[in-house]
Each structure stands twice: as structure tokens, then as C-alpha cells.
């Protein structure tokens, strides 16, 4: 699987799956989550409400992933995952890696070949950008899914992309 870094808007990515850095309610929010719900339209929210009414009555657990339609987005599906809030007193990096691994597994199970990931937990959840990139690459680089051939890490802003490029080059 090829891993690429892209600076831009995740909601504009023409891929099979766009991964949403969701909140546990699955009902939209700020940042990436809000942007995906706004651009994707009411079909995404309708499926998220159905998931809350059935399997995820208490919300989607951190690190897990679930798929819905992509609505009006230029993708076939949205895979929602809940990243951990960064902590300086507790190592939650395994939960962050689970977000990428479980999202990739769901996308692969759907038969997706291209997946666009945001930098999960690096926004309002406070994860340091350089470490968020390292955690993502720790999962995506060695991954060998059956169907997915390209994983894009979509980075919002030139500065974030520059940090990610440096981390990627460091190996």
C-alpha cells in the first residue's frame, strides 16, 4: 500500500473512503467532523442516527471505526473513528493507532482501494502534530490490506504538511 501526504481539505478528496475524526456521539461536531457532516449532507447524519439507535447507543468507543454513506462527498463511504484526547499523564498512543488500524480494516472490508485520513486527534484533542504523524505512519506504512492500495494522510495547512513531510523523511 502506498502512503502519501497531501495538503488540503479532506472533504474534497476523490477517494473510496474518507475517514472522519468523529466525536463519540457520531452526530457531528467541530473540525473535521463538522466539515464532513456539512459537506456530506443529511444522509450521513441519518445513518449515524441509525447507528446510535442500534449498535452504538452509548456512542462509538475511542479507537473503533464504523462506516456510513458519504452522502454528497466525492467518496463512496465515510469511516468514522473517535480519536483519544491527548494526555501528558497517560499514554493513549495505542488508542490513536487503533483509529488508523480499525479504519483501514473497515475500509478494506468495504472493498475500498483508496482512503483519505485526517490527522486524527491533532486538532481540538490536542495531540502534538509531529507525534500524531508518527502514530499514523506506524500503522499505515507496514499495513498490507487486501484491497486498499493507497492511503492519503490529508493535512490541513502548509505548516502541518511541512511537519508531516519532515517526520516522514526521518523514517
C-alpha positions as CSV (number, residue, x, y, z in Angstrom):
1,X,0.0,0.0,0.0
2,X,1.3,3.5,-0.9
3,X,1.1,6.2,1.8
4,X,1.0,9.8,0.5
5,X,0.9,13.1,2.3
6,X,-1.5,15.7,0.8
7,X,-2.0,19.3,2.0
8,X,-5.6,20.3,1.6
9,X,-9.3,19.8,2.5
10,X,-10.2,16.2,3.3
11,X,-13.8,16.8,2.2
12,X,-12.5,17.5,-1.4
13,X,-10.6,14.2,-1.7
14,X,-11.8,11.9,-4.5
15,X,-11.3,8.5,-2.9
16,X,-13.4,5.5,-2.0
17,X,-13.3,6.3,1.8
18,X,-12.9,9.5,3.7
19,X,-12.1,8.9,7.4
20,X,-13.8,11.1,9.8
21,X,-12.2,12.1,13.1
22,X,-15.6,11.9,14.8
23,X,-16.8,12.5,18.3
24,X,-18.3,9.6,20.1
25,X,-21.9,10.8,19.5
26,X,-21.5,10.3,15.7
27,X,-23.8,13.3,15.3
28,X,-21.3,15.9,14.0
29,X,-19.3,18.5,15.8
30,X,-16.4,20.8,15.0
31,X,-13.2,20.5,13.0
32,X,-13.0,17.6,10.5
33,X,-16.2,16.1,11.9
34,X,-18.3,19.2,11.4
35,X,-16.8,19.8,7.9
36,X,-17.6,16.2,6.8
37,X,-21.2,16.4,8.1
38,X,-21.8,19.8,6.5
39,X,-20.4,18.9,3.1
40,X,-21.7,15.4,3.1
41,X,-25.2,16.4,3.8
42,X,-28.1,14.9,5.8
43,X,-27.6,11.3,4.5
44,X,-24.5,10.9,6.8
45,X,-26.3,12.2,9.8
46,X,-29.3,9.9,9.1
47,X,-27.1,6.8,9.1
48,X,-25.2,8.0,12.2
49,X,-28.5,8.4,14.0
50,X,-29.5,4.8,13.0
51,X,-26.1,3.5,14.3
52,X,-26.8,5.3,17.6
53,X,-30.3,3.8,17.8
54,X,-28.9,0.3,17.2
55,X,-25.3,-0.8,17.9
56,X,-23.9,2.4,19.4
57,X,-26.5,3.6,21.9
58,X,-23.7,5.0,24.2
59,X,-21.6,6.3,21.3
60,X,-18.7,4.9,19.3
61,X,-15.9,3.9,21.6
62,X,-12.5,5.6,21.2
63,X,-10.3,3.7,18.7
64,X,-13.2,1.9,17.0
65,X,-14.5,2.6,13.5
66,X,-17.8,2.3,11.6
67,X,-18.9,3.1,8.1
68,X,-21.7,5.2,6.6
69,X,-22.6,6.6,3.2
70,X,-20.5,9.5,2.1
71,X,-23.6,11.5,1.1
72,X,-22.6,14.4,-1.1
73,X,-18.9,14.0,-0.6
74,X,-16.7,12.8,-3.5
75,X,-16.3,9.4,-1.9
76,X,-18.3,6.3,-1.6
77,X,-18.2,5.9,2.2
78,X,-17.2,7.7,5.3
79,X,-15.5,5.7,8.0
80,X,-16.0,7.3,11.4
81,X,-13.4,6.9,14.2
82,X,-13.1,8.5,17.6
83,X,-9.6,9.6,18.5
84,X,-8.3,9.9,22.0
85,X,-7.8,13.3,23.7
86,X,-4.1,13.8,24.2
87,X,-2.8,13.5,27.8
88,X,0.5,14.3,29.3
89,X,-0.1,11.9,32.2
90,X,-1.4,8.8,30.4
91,X,-0.1,7.2,27.2
92,X,-3.0,6.9,24.8
93,X,-1.0,6.4,21.7
94,X,-2.2,2.8,21.3
95,X,-5.8,4.1,21.0
96,X,-4.7,6.6,18.4
97,X,-3.0,3.8,16.4
98,X,-6.2,1.8,16.8
99,X,-8.1,4.6,15.0
100,X,-6.0,4.1,11.9
101,X,-5.8,0.3,12.0
102,X,-9.6,-0.1,12.6
103,X,-10.5,2.5,10.0
104,X,-8.2,0.8,7.5
105,X,-9.8,-2.6,8.3
106,X,-13.3,-1.3,7.8
107,X,-12.3,0.4,4.5
108,X,-10.6,-2.8,3.3
109,X,-13.8,-4.8,4.3
110,X,-15.8,-2.5,2.1
111,X,-13.6,-3.2,-0.9
112,X,-12.2,0.3,-0.9
113,X,-8.9,0.9,-2.8
114,X,-8.2,4.5,-1.8
115,X,-8.6,6.0,1.7
116,X,-8.1,9.6,2.9
117,X,-7.2,10.0,6.6
118,X,-7.2,13.3,8.5
119,X,-4.5,13.7,11.2
120,X,-6.7,12.2,13.9
121,X,-6.6,13.8,17.4
122,X,-4.3,16.6,16.2
123,X,-6.9,19.4,16.3
124,X,-9.0,20.2,19.3
125,X,-8.0,16.9,21.0
126,X,-4.5,18.4,21.4
127,X,-2.2,15.7,20.1
128,X,1.2,17.2,19.1
129,X,1.3,17.2,15.3
130,X,4.7,15.5,14.9
131,X,3.7,12.6,17.2
132,X,0.3,12.3,15.6
133,X,2.0,11.9,12.2
134,X,4.4,9.3,13.7
135,X,1.5,7.3,15.2
136,X,-0.3,7.3,11.8
137,X,2.7,6.2,9.9
138,X,3.4,3.5,12.5
139,X,0.2,1.9,11.4
140,X,-0.1,2.8,7.7
141,X,3.5,2.2,6.5
142,X,3.6,-1.6,7.3
143,X,-0.1,-2.2,6.6
144,X,-0.8,-4.8,3.9
145,X,-4.6,-4.7,3.4
146,X,-6.2,-7.0,0.8
147,X,-8.0,-4.2,-1.1
148,X,-6.6,-0.8,-0.2
149,X,-3.7,0.3,-2.4
150,X,-3.4,4.0,-1.4
151,X,-3.7,5.7,2.0
152,X,-3.6,9.5,1.9
153,X,-2.8,11.5,5.1
154,X,-4.6,14.8,4.3
155,X,-3.0,17.6,6.3
156,X,-4.8,20.9,6.8
157,X,-2.4,23.8,6.3
158,X,1.0,24.3,4.9
159,X,2.7,24.2,8.3
160,X,1.1,20.9,9.2
161,X,2.1,19.4,5.9
162,X,5.7,20.6,6.4
163,X,5.9,18.9,9.8
164,X,4.5,15.7,8.4
165,X,7.0,15.8,5.5
166,X,9.8,16.2,7.9
167,X,8.5,13.3,10.1
168,X,8.1,11.1,7.0
169,X,11.7,11.8,5.9
170,X,13.0,11.0,9.4
171,X,11.8,7.4,8.8
